[in-house]
Amino acid sequence: MIAFVKGKVFEISPTYIIVDNNGIGYFIRISLNTYSKINPENPVMLYTEQVVREDANLLYGFYEPLEKEIFKLLISVSGIGPNTAMVILSSMNATEIQQVIANEDVARLKSVKGIGPKTAQRAIIELKDKILKTYAVVPQEGAIVVSPIQQEAVSALEALGYPKKRADKVIRDLLKQNPDISIENIIKEALKRL
């Protein structure tokens, strides 16, 4: 598997790029978001995902690792192939896609060309838990999503005998005040408040 490709821009268009890496030209399909971040004058590095089909061996490239992760999540949904995933990533950036899924915004998702209402609903049903558990996404309602740090801190406090509900509330408040707090500091601060 090819994890990334680094080299000079040989040719670029809004849907693909050819990267010259030591005399080998890699044809890589890209989203509009990735296209907008590439300066053809400078060397480029793209995170890649290889998709092998019966009739083709395709390479998809992403400027940021998050975009690649969202691509992999999207193609895991039945009815969304790599090309449709690239259309979604061209219509919205990776953070917007996370927000759309977290907020169950079927209308926004089905506004993307090639996504019908059933596929939009299936994508939300299949990906919402993964998005909420993996990334710290805040839904529009204002509730803070359970992040890995929050889960770990609540588990540690539970192990110390504190009620889960109370520990969860204190941890949420601390994360609102300081989202970048370390796990050790959040537990120390929570113990002062419990």
N, C-alpha and C positions, 0 to 999 in steps of 0.2 A: 504494500500500500504506500502511496505517496502522501506524506503528511503535509509538506509545503513545497513550494517552488519559488526559487529566488533567482533573479536575473534581470536582464535588460528588456524593456518593452520593445518588441519587434513590430507588433501591430496591435491596435486596440479599437474596439467599437463598443457601443453600449451593452452588447450582449456577450461579447467574448474578448479574450486577450490572447495574444501569442507571446509567450515569454521565452527569450533566448537564454538558455542556461548551458554555457560551455559548448555552443554550437548545436544544441538540440532545441528545437522549437516546441514548446508545450502549448497545445491548444486548450484553453481553459474557459469554460462558460462562467460568466459573472453576472451579478445583479447590478441594477442601476446605482444602488448605494455604494457598492464597491467601485464601480466605474467612476463615480463622482469624486472618490478619494485618491485616485491614482494620477500621479503626474508622469506623463509619458517620457519626460526628460530625465527622470531619476530612476535608479534601479528599483525594482518592486519585489515584495515578498508576499505571497498569498498562501493562506492556509487552504489546503485542498481536501476534497472528499472524492474518492474514486467510486464510480457507479458502474458495475459490470453487468451488461445485459447480454442476451443471447446473440444479438447482432452488433453490439457496440461496447466499447470500453471508454467511458466518458469521465472527464475531470471537471469538477466544479470548484471555483476559487472564491475565497472570501478575504476581505481586508482585515477583519477582526475575528478572533476565535468565537465570540458570542454569536456572530452571524452563522458560522459553521455549525455550532451547536443547535441553533434554531432550525437550520436547514435539515439536520439529521432528525430532529423531532418531527418536523413537518412530513418528511418522507416516510416516517413510521406509521402515518395515518393512512388507512385504506382509502383509496380514491385520490390521494395526492402523490403524484410522481415528482421526480426531480425538476422537470420543466415547470410544473405548476408551482412548486415550492419556490423556484427562482422568480416567478411572476409575483408571488406574495412578497418575497424579499425585495423586489423592485418597487412594489407599491407602498411598503411600510418598512421602517428600519426594524432591527431586531428587538429593541426596547418597546416599540409600539406594538409589535406582534405579541410580546409577552403581556402587555397591558390589555390588548383586545381579548386574549384568551382568559386572563385572570378576571376580567369584567364580564365575560360571557357575551361579548358584543357580536352577536351573529350577524347583524345588519352590516357592520363594518367589514367583517370577514367575507361575507357573500358579495360585497361590492367589488371584490377582486375578480378580474376576468378568469373564467374557468372554475370558479367555486360556486356551487349551488347551495341552497339552504341545507340540504341533508349533509353534504360534505362539511359545511361550516359547523353544523351542530356536532357532527362526529369528531371533528378536529378539537373542538372545545371540550367535549366529554373526555376524549382520550388524553389530551395534553394538559388540562387545567391542573390536576394534581401534581404532575411532573414539574410544571412551571412554578407552582407555589412552593413546592418542597425544595427545588434546586436553586431558585433565584429569589432574592428579597424584593418581591413585587408588591406594591401597595395598591389594592383595588380602589376604584373610585369612591366606594362607600367610606373609605378612610380607615378601615380596619387594617392593622399591620399583619402581613402574612408571616407565618411561622418560618423563621430562618433557621439554618443549622445551628448558629450560635444560640438562638433562643431555645431551641429544643434541648441542646446540650446543657445549658444553664438551668432550665426547668428540671431536667432529669437529675442533675446534681443536687438541687435544692430538695427535690422529692426524696432522694436517697438520704438526705440529712433530716428528714422527718417533717418538712414543711408541706402544707396542703398544695396540691398542684394548681388549683384555681388562683390562690393568693400569690404563689410564686410566679405564675404566668403573668398576672397583672403587673407586678413589680418589675419583672424583666421587660415587659412591653414599654412601661414608662421610661425605664433606663435607656432602652434602645431609641425611643423617640428623642430623648435629650441628647444622646451621643451615639449615633449609628455606627461609628468606627471603634467603639469600645472593645477591648479584648475580652476573651472568655473569663480569664482570671479576675480582671477588674469588675466585670459585670456581676460575678458571683460575690465578690467582696462587698460591693455596693448594695447588692440585694440583701445580704446578711445584715447590714446595718439598718435596713428598712423593715425587715420582717420581725 
